[in-house]
């Protein structure tokens, strides 16, 4: 059954780039964007916005850095409602490299963090929100987070961040249905003013099942 309120983000290029140093050629990325547009996918995450001071551009493809000019080449001439997302890792971005939304083809910036670095994530996400972007925080390796630390992290995000969405990220694909339910309910109880999303990995062939479990508990954003 079609559920209009559920939003889907495809991260084939961004996550897939971890296997080839983000070396996808522009024609391939453009073909993926066109296919996602025709399929009605809500967001395409095209890569990372990483610092060229920390990563040598000669060793990585362009989707490690996601220059606005390259993204414009991908989407040029394609009529689409699919929005563009990029990911930022804590401590791996130069904020001055990110232009204001009005000057960029990027719609959403998602900040990936561990619970211990939530302060840094909040700084970044608030900075990008002030520049006009849709923003999210992705809590990585959530299966490794201690319960009290996760509670504090979620409380800080609720009180201090301008992120519209907080993602539960099963980085090691280790969650079962019961744990997924527990974490989603915890997040929704604490995050009164934010959407909750899920990012599942398939190490145990449970990613789809855990995503459905999250949707049952009114999670609206998945990828």
Protein Blocks (a to p, Z undefined) as FASTA:
>chain_A
ZZfklccddfklmmmmmmnoopacfklmmmmmmmmmmnopabdcfbdcddfklpcfklpc
fklnopaklmmmmmgopacfbdcdddddehiacfklpccfklpcbfbdcddddfklmmmm
mmmmmmmmmnopacddddehkllpcfklmmmmmmmmmmmmccfbdcdddfkopacfklmm
mmmmmmmmmmmmbccdddddfklopmmmmmmmmmmnopabdZZ
